[in-house]
Amino acid sequence: MSGASLAGQEGAWAMSGASLAGQEGAWAMSGASLAGQEGAWAMCYAGSMGTLHRLLALAAPLAVALQPACTPLATPPPAATAALPPPAKTPGDPEAPLVAARSDKGRTKDEIVVQLQTLERLALATPAGTLEQIALGSSVGARERPMILRRLAEGYVELESIGLRDQIAGELRADAARPRKPSDTADRSAAAERAGGSVAGARRGAIKNYQELATSYPTFCVRPGVQCGDEVLYYLAYEHEQDQHNDEARRSYQELIKKFPESKFLPNAYLFFGERLFVESQSDPSQLSLAVSAYRKAAEAPPPENQVWGYAHYKLAFVYWNQGDMARALAEFQQVIEFGTKFASLPNAEKLGAMARRDILPVYALVGDPGKAFDFFKPLSGDPASETGRALAMSVGLGKQYLDTGHYKECVLLDLDLLRRAPGEPSCAPLAQLDQAMARVGPADAAALRAALDKNKKLVEQARGVCVGVAVGGPPDAVRRRE
């Protein structure tokens, strides 16, 4: 699918903001990711600082708000990496006093608000206009307006990230207080709701300023070739996504694809369309082929520059799984696992690889040879060459898949192979699974499997010599090592 054809599907992808809520491992995006890049959007506009200081004479505090921060620019975070599940949050002492939250730039909410108020006053003092009008000699103040809008948008994003943290902290405190002091729960829940309201307000402020930048100053760059219109469109679309306004997000991504065909943000734009189409496919399977095209476009640029490459392939695996193409689904999961190992330093790459190791198991259970499972998983497990612990754990996980789906014959064949490979204590889990499977196997397979057990009688007896306490029908960990 060409970029133009994908971008031209007006109205095709207006989706609910809860689009992936039903997908296990779905990745709710955190707005904090946009504000977490220290120095990412530092603005250096020394060429016209004289003009700027004449404007700032309107109010002395404005000088602080627009003081240029000439720190090295960092790569903006792609939305997809933000979408990965955040680390588990542990509530602190619900009785402890709240500490003023700070953004990743080290500023408190009050400090950000003061700067935003200053910038808003300065924006009111600078007339609106396009870059073309500025070039034709409009007022001096208008020349500074796009820079002010940029700082406003980024300040609101920073404020949004603090609000999200406050909201999460409030929810955790409410949950922690519920069993101890139910009377406090309502107050703490109300605090979380207030924080959620501040998030929504900050997001609207970011959208408003990004929108004016995109509309009135589409060719503006902070510096030549740096922080230009494609970045503005990407962040505008992202904020619309967080606001669950997917029609507006779609339009901004379409504009990004059309106007900036070489942008580094194209993978994120195509990923958005892939996600919407994948969700639509749950009620309209014909959308799966379009989802494949979008995910393929998202993965065209290679990693590590394209940080959504691994996630695009991860979702391709699910598309092929839904289509019943298990061979391709296995191949995609393999690529994701290898991506997580090779590019482990990228945000959430290792976590993505771990998720692929988990999700490859039910696919293999449908089409793989149980006697070859261990050899298949070994190079994907992350084990050093001389170790087998992770490969064994993946194989035992496959055995659980067999048990849960009624594939008892396959479970027995798998566990017999694992008993040969894992003597001693590691044989306990496979032995427990084997006994459970034999207790449930149907009459059609019973005779052949008993013959297989008789053939491997010594192997099974050796395992029983190590493990004791097998409970038929119980979980694999019901087997204990003999003391």
C-alpha positions in Angstrom: 0.0 0.0 0.0 1.4 3.4 -0.9 1.6 6.2 1.6 -0.9 8.2 -0.5 -3.5 5.5 -0.7 -3.3 4.8 3.0 -3.5 8.5 3.9 -6.5 9.0 1.6 -8.9 6.7 3.3 -11.1 9.5 4.7 -13.2 8.4 7.6 -12.0 4.8 7.4 -10.3 4.7 10.7 -12.4 6.7 13.2 -12.0 4.4 16.1 -12.8 4.3 19.8 -10.0 5.4 22.2 -10.4 2.1 24.0 -9.6 0.3 20.7 -7.0 -2.1 22.1 -8.5 -2.6 25.6 -9.6 -6.2 24.9 -6.2 -7.3 23.5 -4.0 -9.1 26.0 -0.9 -7.1 26.3 -2.5 -4.0 24.7 -0.4 -1.0 25.3 -2.1 2.0 26.7 0.0 5.0 25.8 1.4 7.2 28.6 1.5 11.0 27.9 4.5 11.2 30.2 6.6 9.8 27.5 6.4 13.0 25.5 7.7 15.1 28.4 10.4 12.8 29.5 13.2 13.8 27.2 15.5 16.1 29.1 16.6 18.8 26.7 14.7 17.2 23.8 13.1 20.4 22.7 15.6 23.0 23.8 15.1 26.2 21.8 18.0 28.4 20.6 16.9 31.5 18.8 19.9 33.7 19.3 19.5 35.4 15.8 16.7 37.6 17.0 17.2 37.9 20.7 17.5 41.7 20.4 14.0 41.8 19.0 12.8 39.4 21.6 14.1 41.4 24.5 12.3 44.5 23.1 9.1 42.5 23.3 9.9 41.2 26.7 10.1 44.7 28.0 6.3 44.5 28.1 6.8 42.4 31.3 10.1 41.7 32.8 9.2 38.1 34.0 8.7 37.1 30.4 12.4 37.0 29.9 12.6 33.9 32.1 9.8 32.2 30.1 11.6 32.5 26.8 15.2 32.3 27.8 16.8 30.0 25.2 18.0 26.6 26.5 20.9 25.7 24.1 21.3 22.1 25.2 21.8 19.2 22.7 18.6 18.0 21.1 17.5 14.5 21.9 15.5 12.2 19.7 11.8 12.6 20.4 10.2 9.4 21.7 8.0 7.5 19.3 4.4 6.9 20.4 4.7 3.1 20.1 7.5 2.8 22.6 5.4 4.9 25.0 2.6 2.4 24.4 4.3 -0.5 26.1 3.0 -1.4 29.6 4.8 0.7 32.3 6.6 -1.1 35.1 4.4 -2.2 37.9 3.7 0.6 40.3 3.9 0.0 44.0 1.8 2.2 46.3 3.7 3.9 49.0 2.4 4.6 52.5 -1.1 6.0 52.0 -0.6 8.1 55.2 2.5 9.8 53.9 2.1 13.4 52.8 2.1 14.1 49.1 5.3 15.5 47.8 5.1 18.1 45.0 5.5 16.1 41.7 8.2 17.2 39.3 8.4 16.7 35.6 11.3 14.9 34.0 12.9 18.3 33.6 12.9 18.7 37.4 10.2 21.4 37.5 7.1 21.5 39.7 3.6 22.1 38.5 3.6 25.6 40.0 6.8 26.5 38.2 5.4 25.3 34.9 2.1 27.1 35.4 4.0 30.4 36.1 5.9 30.0 32.8 2.8 29.1 30.9 1.0 32.2 32.2 3.9 34.3 31.2 4.0 32.8 27.7 0.2 33.2 27.3 0.6 36.9 28.0 3.4 37.2 25.6 1.3 35.3 22.9 -1.4 37.9 23.4 1.1 40.6 22.8 2.4 39.1 19.5 0.0 39.3 16.5 -0.9 36.2 14.6 0.2 35.7 11.1 1.8 33.3 8.7 5.5 33.0 7.9 4.8 34.6 4.5 3.2 37.6 6.2 6.2 37.9 8.5 8.6 37.8 5.6 6.6 40.6 3.9 7.3 42.8 6.9 4.5 42.3 9.4 5.1 43.5 12.9 8.3 42.5 14.8 6.3 40.7 17.4 4.8 38.2 14.9 8.2 36.9 14.1 8.5 35.5 17.6 5.0 33.9 17.7 5.8 30.4 16.4 8.6 30.1 19.0 6.2 31.2 21.7 3.6 28.7 20.5 6.2 25.9 20.5 7.2 26.7 24.0 3.6 26.8 25.1 2.8 23.5 23.6 5.8 21.8 25.2 5.0 23.4 28.6 1.5 22.0 28.4 2.8 18.6 27.6 5.1 18.8 30.6 2.2 19.9 32.8 0.2 17.0 31.4 2.9 14.5 32.4 2.8 15.7 36.0 -0.9 15.5 36.0 -0.7 11.9 34.9 1.7 11.1 37.6 -0.6 12.8 40.2 -3.5 10.9 38.9 -1.7 7.5 39.1 -0.4 8.3 42.6 -3.9 9.3 43.7 -5.5 6.1 42.4 -2.8 4.0 44.1 -3.3 5.9 47.4 -7.1 5.4 47.1 -6.6 1.6 46.5 -4.2 1.4 49.4 -6.5 3.3 51.8 -9.6 1.3 50.9 -9.0 -1.7 53.2 -7.3 0.3 55.9 -9.5 3.5 56.1 -12.5 3.3 53.8 -13.5 6.8 54.9 -10.4 8.1 53.2 -11.0 6.4 49.9 -13.5 9.0 48.6 -11.1 11.9 49.3 -8.2 10.2 47.6 -10.4 9.2 44.7 -11.5 12.8 44.3 -7.9 13.9 44.3 -7.2 11.5 41.5 -10.2 12.8 39.6 -8.9 16.4 40.0 -5.6 15.3 38.6 -7.3 13.7 35.7 -9.1 17.0 35.0 -5.8 18.9 35.0 -4.4 16.3 32.5 -7.3 17.0 30.2 -6.9 20.7 30.4 -3.2 20.6 29.8 -3.7 18.3 26.8 -6.2 20.8 25.3 -3.6 23.6 25.7 -1.0 21.5 23.9 -3.4 20.7 21.1 -4.4 24.3 20.7 -0.9 25.5 20.3 0.3 22.6 18.1 -2.7 23.2 15.9 -1.9 26.8 15.4 1.7 25.9 14.6 0.7 23.3 12.1 -1.9 25.5 10.4 -0.2 29.0 10.4 3.5 28.0 10.5 3.8 24.7 8.7 7.4 25.4 7.5 8.7 26.8 10.7 11.7 25.2 12.3 13.4 26.0 15.6 16.7 25.7 13.7 17.2 24.9 10.1 16.1 21.3 9.6 15.4 20.8 13.3 12.1 20.5 15.1 10.0 21.3 12.0 6.5 20.9 10.8 6.5 17.1 10.6 7.4 16.9 14.3 4.6 19.3 15.1 2.1 17.2 13.2 3.3 14.1 14.9 2.9 15.5 18.4 -0.5 17.1 17.5 -1.7 13.7 16.3 -0.3 12.0 19.4 -2.1 14.4 21.7 -5.3 13.8 19.8 -4.8 10.1 20.4 -4.4 10.6 24.1 -7.6 12.6 24.1 -9.4 9.7 22.3 -10.1 11.9 19.3 -9.0 9.4 16.7 -10.7 11.3 13.7 -8.5 14.3 14.4 -5.4 12.1 15.0 -6.1 10.4 11.7 -6.3 13.7 9.8 -3.0 14.9 11.3 -1.2 11.6 10.5 -2.6 11.7 6.9 -1.2 15.3 6.6 2.1 14.1 7.9 2.3 11.3 5.4 1.3 13.6 2.5 3.4 16.6 3.3 6.5 14.9 4.7 7.2 11.7 2.8 10.7 11.4 4.2 9.9 12.2 7.8 11.3 10.0 10.5 7.8 10.0 12.1 6.2 8.1 9.2 6.6 4.7 11.0 4.5 6.1 13.9 1.9 7.4 11.5 1.5 4.1 9.7 1.5 2.3 13.1 -1.5 4.4 14.1 -3.4 3.2 11.0 -2.4 -0.4 11.5 -3.7 -0.3 15.1 -7.1 1.2 14.1 -7.5 -1.3 11.2 -6.5 -4.2 13.4 -9.3 -3.3 15.9 -11.8 -2.8 13.1 -10.9 -6.3 11.8 -12.5 -7.8 14.9 -15.9 -7.0 13.4 -14.8 -6.8 9.8 -12.1 -9.4 8.9 -11.6 -7.8 5.5 -9.7 -5.0 7.3 -6.9 -7.4 8.2 -5.2 -7.1 4.8 -5.1 -3.3 5.2 -3.7 -3.7 8.7 -0.9 -5.9 7.2 -0.1 -3.1 4.7 0.0 -0.5 7.4 2.2 -2.5 9.7 4.5 -3.3 6.9 4.9 0.4 6.1 5.6 1.1 9.8 8.4 -1.5 9.7 10.0 -0.4 6.4 12.7 1.8 8.0 15.2 -0.4 10.0 16.0 -0.3 13.7 17.4 1.3 15.8 16.4 4.5 14.1 12.9 3.1 13.7 12.0 2.3 17.3 8.5 1.0 16.4 9.9 -1.7 14.1 9.7 -4.4 16.8 6.1 -3.5 17.8 5.0 -3.4 14.1 6.2 -7.0 13.7 4.7 -8.0 17.0 1.3 -6.9 15.7 1.9 -8.5 12.3 2.2 -11.8 14.2 -1.2 -11.3 15.7 -2.7 -10.4 12.3 -1.4 -13.6 10.8 -2.5 -15.5 13.9 -6.0 -14.1 13.3 -5.8 -15.1 9.7 -4.8 -18.6 10.5 -1.4 -18.3 8.9 0.6 -19.8 11.8 3.9 -20.2 9.9 4.0 -16.5 9.3 2.9 -15.7 12.9 5.8 -17.8 14.2 8.2 -16.1 11.9 7.1 -12.6 13.1 7.3 -13.6 16.7 10.8 -14.9 16.1 11.8 -11.5 14.5 10.5 -9.7 17.5 12.4 -11.9 20.0 15.6 -11.3 18.0 14.9 -7.6 17.9 14.5 -7.5 21.7 17.9 -9.2 22.1 19.8 -7.3 19.5 18.4 -3.9 20.4 18.0 -4.4 24.1 19.1 -0.8 24.8 16.1 0.7 23.0 13.2 1.6 25.3 11.1 -1.4 26.1 12.8 -3.7 23.5 13.6 -6.4 26.1 10.1 -6.3 27.4 8.7 -6.6 23.9 10.9 -9.7 23.3 9.7 -11.2 26.6 6.1 -10.7 25.5 6.8 -12.4 22.1 8.4 -15.4 24.0 5.1 -15.7 25.9 2.8 -15.3 22.9 4.7 -17.6 20.6 3.8 -20.6 22.8 0.0 -20.9 21.9 0.9 -20.5 18.2 3.5 -23.2 18.4 1.0 -25.4 20.2 -1.2 -25.3 17.2 1.3 -26.2 14.5 4.6 -27.2 16.0 6.1 -30.6 16.6 6.2 -31.3 20.4 9.3 -33.5 20.1 11.2 -30.6 18.4 9.9 -27.8 20.7 13.0 -27.5 22.9 15.3 -27.2 19.9 13.1 -24.6 18.4 13.0 -22.5 21.6 16.6 -22.8 22.6 18.0 -20.1 20.2 15.0 -17.8 21.1 15.2 -18.3 24.9 18.1 -16.0 25.6 20.0 -18.8 27.3 23.8 -18.7 27.1 25.1 -21.6 25.0 26.0 -23.7 28.0 22.6 -23.2 29.8 19.1 -24.4 29.1 17.0 -23.0 32.0 15.0 -20.5 29.9 14.5 -22.9 27.0 13.2 -25.4 29.5 10.8 -22.9 31.0 9.4 -22.0 27.6 8.9 -25.7 26.9 7.1 -26.2 30.1 5.0 -23.2 29.2 4.2 -25.0 26.0 3.1 -28.0 28.0 0.7 -25.9 29.9 -0.7 -24.7 26.6 -1.2 -28.3 25.6 -2.9 -29.1 28.9 -5.2 -26.1 28.8 -6.3 -26.8 25.2 -6.8 -30.5 25.6 -3.8 -31.6 23.5 -2.8 -34.4 25.9 -1.0 -36.6 23.5 1.2 -33.7 22.5 1.8 -32.8 26.1 3.0 -36.4 26.9 5.4 -36.4 23.9 6.8 -33.0 24.8 7.4 -34.0 28.5 9.1 -37.3 27.6 11.5 -35.3 25.5 12.1 -32.8 28.4 12.7 -35.6 30.8 15.6 -36.7 28.6 17.0 -33.2 28.4 16.5 -32.1 32.1 17.6 -34.8 34.6 17.4 -34.1 38.3 15.3 -31.4 39.8 14.3 -29.7 36.5 12.5 -32.8 35.5 9.8 -32.3 38.2 7.6 -29.9 36.3 7.6 -32.0 33.1 6.9 -35.1 35.1 3.8 -33.4 36.8 2.5 -32.3 33.4 3.0 -35.8 32.0 1.0 -37.4 34.8 -1.8 -34.9 34.4 -1.9 -35.5 30.6 -2.0 -39.3 31.0 -4.8 -39.0 33.5 -6.9 -37.1 30.9 -5.9 -38.7 27.6 -8.6 -40.2 25.5 -9.0 -43.9 24.7 -7.9 -43.4 21.1 -4.4 -42.3 22.2 -4.1 -44.2 25.5 -2.6 -47.4 24.3 0.1 -45.7 22.1 1.1 -43.4 24.9 1.3 -46.1 27.5 3.6 -48.0 25.1 5.8 -44.8 24.8 5.9 -44.6 28.6 6.9 -48.3 28.9 9.7 -47.6 26.3 10.9 -44.7 28.6 10.2 -46.5 31.9 13.7 -46.0 33.3 13.7 -42.3 32.4 10.3 -41.8 34.1 11.4 -43.8 37.2 14.6 -41.7 37.5 12.4 -38.6 37.6 10.1 -40.1 40.2 13.2 -40.8 42.3 13.9 -37.1 42.5 10.3 -35.8 42.6 7.6 -36.8 45.0 4.1 -35.7 45.7 2.5 -35.8 42.3 -1.2 -34.9 42.5 -3.2 -36.0 39.5 -5.0 -33.0 38.2 -3.0 -30.6 40.3 -0.7 -27.9 39.0 2.9 -28.8 37.8 4.3 -27.2 40.9 2.5 -29.8 43.0 5.6 -31.9 42.4 8.2 -31.4 45.1 11.8 -32.4 45.1 12.5 -35.3 47.4 14.4 -34.1 50.4 
